[in-house]
Amino acid sequence: MLKFLMFLFFMIPLCLKNMFWMMQMMLFFLMFLFMNMTVNIYNFNSLSYVMGYDLISFGLILLSIWICSLMIMSSENLNKNNLYINFFLLNIIFLLIMLYMTFSALNIFIFYLFFEGSLIPTLMLIMGWGYQPERIQASMYLLFYTLFMSLPMLLSIFYLYNKMNCLMFYMMKFFNLNMFLLYLSMIMSFLVKMPMYFVHLWLPKAHVEAPISGSMILAGIMLKLGGYGLLRVLIFLQKINVKFNFIWIIISLVGGLYISLKCFCQFDMKSMIAYSSVSHMSLVIGGIMTMNYWGFMGSYILMIGHGLCSSGMFCLSNINYERLNSRSLFLNKGMMNFMPSMSMFWFLLLSSNMASPPSMNLMGEISLIMSLMSWSNYSMFLMILISFFSAGYSLYLFSYTQHGKFNLSIFSFYSGVSREYLMLMLHWLPLNLLILKVDYFLIWI
């Protein structure tokens, strides 16, 4: 594991020499090197110091490298206008190092350290390359929502060390702690990061103000940190989670329904995609909290699927924004007349977003529906409504942006370039081809 970390560290000089596309090539190279690593499905692999990976870390590290390389690809505008490009690349590399360490840490304290550390480069992306002055407020929301619940988690990690004399994830499965305050302080930090309904307000704000690279990393990876953390810590909090999981499941399902309805009220494309992310993540929280096999599987599959799908949708909204200088649904109309090929990508990614076959979102949602149904039959009604409205707002976004009478002020216009089509294809292909290897996602528990 250290060899890949060294690879990333030695890429730092490349940032300072303004080698924009070279950085992207190196990240793709790293991606294929890591992809060829052997994964033993039963335990941790490649152990070195406090690092190692199992199947769930493996998928999320791959997703991190993939999204970071696509972030560079989508930020051509920064390169063209030379907007502090060296610092931007440095930021991405530091972010990737933090994420790599978070997912490969075997020690819960190291995990916590990098889990919080990944916040800083994201904050810099939003504050440095965001569009409106409101980005300062959005950054504060992001920082304080996340930090507010992080201190209790740090204290509970110290308490765990005092109790167990060990902080290794692998050893913790031999403990089953039945303490309410410990349980609350351990999982709240992850629920804010996911984000759960009631503590979700930072997410739409951060997305709307972030540049395209910031939105991609937030939707693609940052939300998955919460799910990953929950999957790791619930192992030694099983007994008490069985008592209290109904609270989180009810909040998530009812909140997911409210947020789905809220999507129909949005007139900013980014805001709408951000709210749809909250709705999907509420299903993931519900699945993890049921504590059964299908729930864990489905949450993992949906996390990977949503990371690719949501990131691709933010790319699409940014492509429109670069043409029209607006993300308003009132102005983005009739785009099928101008960019028919881009319209196909809108269709492909939005159909994946509403969990149509053969996307990974479908497999994830089927597993989550099964897990929540086995937990309680009454959850069926909320699941039906969430799935229905999920299709509803996806169709609403597609029909509103692609059809209709176009705005007469947009005749000076250029169509999509090959870089954009390649970027969208690299989001869509893994999302729909990984369904052929879904057995890998179903055996990691």
C-alpha positions in Angstrom: 0.0 0.0 0.0 2.9 2.4 0.7 4.1 2.1 -2.9 0.9 3.8 -4.2 1.2 6.5 -1.4 4.8 7.2 -2.6 3.5 7.4 -6.2 1.1 10.1 -5.1 3.7 12.0 -3.1 6.2 11.9 -6.0 3.5 13.5 -8.2 3.6 16.7 -6.2 6.5 18.2 -8.2 4.4 17.7 -11.4 1.8 20.1 -9.9 4.4 22.8 -9.6 5.5 22.5 -13.2 2.0 23.2 -14.7 1.7 19.8 -16.3 -2.1 19.7 -16.3 -2.8 16.8 -18.7 0.3 14.9 -17.5 -1.2 14.8 -14.0 -4.4 13.3 -15.4 -2.5 10.6 -17.4 -0.5 9.7 -14.2 -3.7 9.3 -12.3 -5.2 7.0 -14.9 -1.9 5.1 -14.8 -2.2 4.8 -11.0 -5.8 3.7 -11.4 -4.9 0.8 -13.7 -1.9 -0.2 -11.5 -4.2 -0.3 -8.4 -6.9 -2.1 -10.4 -4.6 -5.0 -11.0 -3.9 -5.6 -7.3 -5.0 -9.0 -6.0 -8.0 -8.9 -3.7 -8.6 -11.6 -1.3 -12.3 -11.5 -0.4 -12.0 -12.9 3.1 -9.6 -10.6 4.8 -7.3 -7.6 4.5 -4.6 -7.5 1.8 -1.2 -5.8 1.3 -0.7 -5.0 4.9 2.0 -2.4 5.6 2.2 -0.5 8.8 -1.3 0.9 9.5 -2.5 0.3 5.9 -4.2 -2.4 4.1 -7.4 -3.0 2.1 -10.3 -5.4 1.9 -12.9 -5.5 -0.9 -14.9 -2.5 0.3 -11.8 -0.3 0.7 -10.6 -1.5 -2.7 -13.8 -0.3 -4.5 -13.8 3.0 -2.8 -10.1 3.7 -3.4 -10.6 2.9 -7.1 -13.6 5.3 -7.2 -11.5 8.0 -5.5 -8.6 7.8 -8.1 -11.1 7.6 -11.0 -13.1 10.6 -9.9 -9.9 12.7 -9.2 -8.6 12.0 -12.7 -12.0 13.0 -14.1 -12.0 16.1 -12.0 -8.8 17.3 -13.8 -10.5 16.5 -17.1 -13.6 18.5 -16.3 -11.6 21.6 -15.2 -10.2 22.5 -18.6 -11.7 26.0 -18.1 -9.3 26.6 -15.2 -6.4 25.5 -17.4 -7.5 27.7 -20.2 -7.8 30.9 -18.1 -4.8 29.9 -15.9 -6.7 30.3 -12.6 -4.0 29.3 -10.1 -3.7 26.0 -11.9 -0.6 24.7 -9.9 -2.3 25.2 -6.6 -5.5 23.5 -8.0 -3.5 20.4 -9.0 -1.7 20.4 -5.6 -5.0 20.5 -3.9 -6.4 17.5 -5.8 -3.2 15.5 -5.1 -3.5 16.3 -1.3 -7.2 15.4 -1.4 -6.4 12.1 -3.1 -3.7 11.3 -0.5 -6.2 12.0 2.3 -8.9 9.8 0.7 -6.4 7.0 0.0 -5.3 7.0 3.6 -8.8 7.2 4.9 -10.0 4.1 3.0 -6.8 2.1 3.6 -6.3 2.9 7.3 -6.6 -0.2 9.6 -6.5 1.9 12.7 -9.6 3.9 13.7 -7.6 6.9 14.9 -5.7 7.2 11.7 -9.0 6.8 9.8 -10.5 9.6 11.9 -7.4 11.8 11.2 -7.6 11.6 7.5 -11.4 11.5 7.5 -11.4 15.0 8.9 -8.3 16.0 7.0 -10.1 15.4 3.6 -12.3 18.3 4.6 -9.5 20.9 4.2 -8.7 20.5 0.5 -12.5 20.3 -0.3 -12.9 23.6 1.6 -10.1 25.2 -0.4 -11.7 24.0 -3.6 -15.0 25.7 -2.7 -13.5 28.9 -1.3 -10.8 29.3 -4.0 -12.6 28.3 -7.2 -16.3 28.7 -6.4 -18.4 31.1 -8.4 -20.5 33.4 -6.1 -19.6 35.4 -2.9 -21.9 33.0 -1.0 -19.2 30.4 -1.2 -17.8 31.7 2.1 -21.1 30.9 3.8 -21.3 27.5 2.1 -17.7 26.7 3.3 -18.6 27.6 6.8 -21.7 25.4 6.7 -19.6 22.5 5.5 -16.9 23.1 8.1 -19.1 23.6 11.2 -21.7 20.9 10.4 -18.9 18.3 10.0 -16.7 19.5 12.8 -19.5 19.9 15.3 -20.0 16.1 15.4 -16.4 15.2 15.1 -15.1 16.1 18.5 -17.4 13.7 20.3 -16.1 11.0 17.9 -12.5 11.8 18.8 -13.3 11.5 22.5 -15.1 8.2 22.0 -12.1 6.9 20.1 -9.9 7.7 23.1 -12.4 6.0 25.3 -12.3 2.9 23.0 -8.5 2.7 23.3 -8.8 2.9 27.1 -11.4 0.1 27.0 -9.9 -2.2 24.4 -6.2 -1.3 24.4 -6.4 -1.6 20.6 -7.7 0.5 17.8 -7.4 -1.9 14.9 -10.7 -2.4 12.9 -10.0 -6.1 12.6 -9.7 -6.6 16.4 -12.7 -4.6 17.2 -15.1 -7.2 15.9 -14.4 -9.2 19.0 -16.1 -6.5 21.1 -19.7 -5.7 21.4 -20.2 -2.4 23.3 -23.6 -1.5 24.7 -23.2 2.2 25.6 -25.6 4.8 24.3 -23.4 7.9 24.4 -20.5 6.1 22.8 -22.9 4.8 20.1 -24.3 8.2 19.4 -21.0 10.0 19.3 -19.5 7.4 17.0 -22.2 7.4 14.4 -23.4 11.0 14.3 -20.2 12.2 12.6 -20.9 9.8 9.8 -24.6 10.6 9.6 -23.7 14.3 9.1 -21.2 13.4 6.4 -23.7 11.2 4.5 -25.8 13.5 5.0 -28.9 12.3 6.9 -32.1 14.4 6.7 -32.1 17.2 9.4 -28.3 17.6 9.1 -28.2 17.8 5.3 -28.4 21.6 4.9 -24.7 22.0 4.2 -24.7 19.8 1.2 -27.0 21.7 -1.3 -25.2 24.9 -0.3 -21.8 23.5 -0.8 -22.7 21.9 -4.2 -24.3 25.1 -5.6 -21.2 27.2 -4.7 -18.5 24.7 -5.5 -16.7 24.6 -8.9 -17.3 21.5 -11.0 -14.3 19.6 -9.5 -15.6 20.4 -5.9 -19.1 19.1 -6.8 -17.7 15.9 -8.3 -15.5 15.1 -5.3 -18.3 16.0 -2.9 -20.9 13.8 -4.6 -18.5 11.1 -5.7 -16.5 10.5 -2.6 -17.2 12.7 0.4 -20.7 11.3 0.9 -19.3 7.8 0.7 -16.9 8.4 3.6 -19.9 8.4 6.0 -21.2 5.1 4.6 -17.8 3.6 4.8 -17.3 4.8 8.4 -20.7 3.3 9.4 -19.9 0.0 7.9 -16.7 -0.1 9.9 -17.9 1.0 13.3 -21.3 -0.8 13.5 -19.3 -4.0 13.7 -18.6 -3.4 17.4 -21.8 -1.6 18.2 -24.2 -4.3 17.0 -26.1 -4.9 20.2 -27.1 -1.3 20.8 -27.7 -0.6 17.2 -30.4 -3.2 17.1 -32.2 -1.3 19.9 -32.0 2.2 18.2 -31.8 1.6 14.5 -35.5 2.2 14.0 -34.9 6.0 14.7 -32.4 6.4 11.9 -34.3 4.2 9.5 -37.5 6.2 10.0 -35.7 9.6 9.8 -34.0 8.4 6.6 -37.1 7.0 4.8 -39.4 9.9 5.7 -36.6 12.4 5.0 -35.8 10.7 1.7 -39.5 11.2 0.7 -39.5 14.9 1.7 -36.3 15.5 -0.1 -37.6 13.8 -3.3 -40.6 16.1 -3.2 -38.2 19.1 -2.6 -36.4 18.2 -5.9 -39.5 19.2 -7.8 -39.3 22.7 -6.3 -35.8 23.4 -7.4 -34.9 25.7 -10.4 -31.1 25.4 -10.1 -29.8 22.3 -11.8 -27.0 21.7 -9.4 -29.3 22.2 -6.4 -31.7 19.6 -7.7 -28.9 17.0 -8.3 -27.6 17.7 -4.8 -31.0 17.1 -3.3 -31.4 13.9 -5.3 -28.0 12.8 -3.7 -29.5 13.3 -0.2 -32.5 11.2 -1.2 -30.3 8.3 -2.5 -28.0 8.5 0.6 -31.0 8.2 2.8 -31.7 4.8 1.3 -28.0 3.8 2.0 -28.4 4.9 5.7 -31.6 2.8 5.9 -29.9 -0.2 4.4 -26.8 0.0 6.7 -28.9 0.4 9.8 -31.0 -2.7 9.1 -27.8 -4.6 10.0 -28.5 -7.4 7.6 -26.6 -9.0 4.6 -28.7 -7.4 1.9 -28.6 -4.0 3.5 -24.8 -4.0 3.7 -24.5 -5.2 0.1 -27.0 -2.8 -1.3 -25.5 0.2 0.5 -22.0 -0.6 -0.9 -23.3 -1.1 -4.5 -25.4 2.1 -4.4 -22.5 4.1 -3.0 -20.3 3.1 -5.9 -23.1 3.5 -8.4 -24.2 6.9 -7.0 -20.6 8.2 -7.0 -20.3 7.7 -10.7 -23.8 8.7 -11.6 -24.1 11.9 -9.5 -20.6 13.0 -10.6 -21.6 12.6 -14.3 -24.7 14.6 -13.7 -22.8 17.5 -12.2 -20.5 17.4 -15.2 -23.5 17.7 -17.5 -24.9 20.6 -15.6 -21.5 22.3 -15.7 -21.3 21.8 -19.5 -24.6 23.7 -19.8 -23.3 26.3 -17.4 -20.2 26.9 -19.5 -22.4 27.6 -22.5 -25.2 29.7 -21.1 -23.6 31.1 -17.9 -26.7 30.0 -16.0 -27.9 26.8 -14.3 -31.5 28.0 -14.1 -34.1 25.6 -15.5 -35.9 28.6 -16.9 -33.0 29.4 -19.2 -31.7 25.8 -19.9 -34.5 24.8 -22.3 -34.6 23.0 -25.6 -31.0 21.9 -25.5 -31.8 19.0 -27.8 -31.9 21.5 -30.7 -28.3 22.6 -30.0 -26.5 19.5 -28.6 -28.4 16.3 -29.6 -25.4 14.1 -28.7 -25.1 15.7 -25.3 -28.9 15.1 -24.9 -28.2 11.4 -25.2 -25.8 11.6 -22.3 -28.4 13.5 -20.3 -30.8 10.6 -21.0 -28.2 7.9 -20.2 -27.1 9.4 -16.8 -30.6 10.5 -15.7 -32.0 7.0 -16.5 -29.2 5.5 -14.4 -30.0 8.0 -11.6 -33.6 6.7 -11.5 -32.2 3.1 -11.2 -33.0 1.7 -14.6 -31.2 -1.4 -15.8 -28.4 -2.1 -16.4 -27.0 0.5 -14.0 -25.5 -0.4 -10.6 -28.1 1.9 -8.9 -30.7 -0.7 -9.9 -28.9 -3.6 -8.2 -28.2 -1.4 -5.1 -31.8 -0.3 -4.8 -33.2 -3.8 -5.3 -30.9 -5.0 -2.4 -31.9 -2.1 -0.2 -35.6 -2.6 -0.9 -35.2 -6.3 0.1 -33.3 -5.4 3.3 -35.8 -2.7 4.4 -38.7 -5.0 3.6 -37.3 -7.7 5.7 -36.8 -5.2 8.5 -40.5 -4.1 8.4 -43.2 -4.5 5.8 -44.5 -1.0 6.5 -41.3 0.5 5.0 -42.6 -0.7 1.6 -44.9 2.3 1.3 -42.1 4.8 1.7 -39.8 2.8 -0.6 -42.5 2.8 -3.3 -42.9 6.6 -3.0 -39.2 7.3 -2.9 -38.5 5.1 -6.0 -41.5 6.7 -7.9 -40.5 10.3 -7.1 -36.8 9.4 -7.9 -38.0 8.6 -11.5 -40.2 11.6 -11.4 -37.6 14.3 -10.7 -35.1 12.6 -13.1 -37.7 12.8 -15.9 -38.6 16.4 -14.8 -35.0 17.5 -15.1 -34.5 15.8 -18.5 -37.7 17.0 -20.1 -37.3 20.6 -18.7 -33.7 21.0 -20.0 -33.8 19.1 -23.3 -37.3 19.7 -24.6 -39.4 22.8 -25.1 -38.9 26.1 -26.9 -35.3 27.3 -26.5 -34.3 30.7 -25.2 -33.7 33.1 -28.1 -30.6 34.6 -26.4 -28.4 31.5 -26.9 -27.7 31.5 -30.6 -24.0 32.2 -30.1 -23.2 28.7 -29.1 -20.7 25.9 -29.5 -21.5 22.2 -29.3 -19.8 19.6 -27.1 -16.1 18.9 -27.6 -14.5 15.4 -27.5 -13.0 15.9 -24.1 -16.6 16.4 -22.6 -18.0 13.3 -24.4 -15.0 11.2 -23.2 -15.5 12.5 -19.7 -19.2 11.5 -19.7 -18.4 8.2 -21.2 -15.9 7.4 -18.5 -18.7 8.1 -16.0 -21.3 6.0 -17.7 -19.4 3.0 -18.8 -18.1 1.8 -15.4 -21.6 2.5 -13.9 -23.2 0.2 -16.4 -20.5 -2.4 -17.1 -19.8 -3.1 -13.4 -23.2 -4.8 -13.2 -21.5 -7.8 -15.1 -19.2 -8.2 -12.1 -21.8 -7.6 -9.4 -20.8 -10.9 -7.6 -17.7 -9.1 -6.4 -19.9 -6.6 -4.6 -22.0 -9.3 -3.0 -19.3 -11.3 -1.2 -17.2 -8.9 0.8 -19.0 -9.1 4.2 
